[in-house]
């Protein structure tokens, strides 16, 4: 997900200066900041927040098929 929330429910955008840990705005579970290299650019990264693997299965913002 591109956006997460901090402890005050303020919106945080994923990026190199963003906090490493935040919470999901949909379900409130902890999400971590990740970066993926873009191979066609000069070492740039795409930044995003991701749920801990397997938690929670019911969040609509979680990537992958439901119940995975």
Order of alpha helices (4+ residues) and beta strands (2+ residues): beta-beta-beta-beta-beta
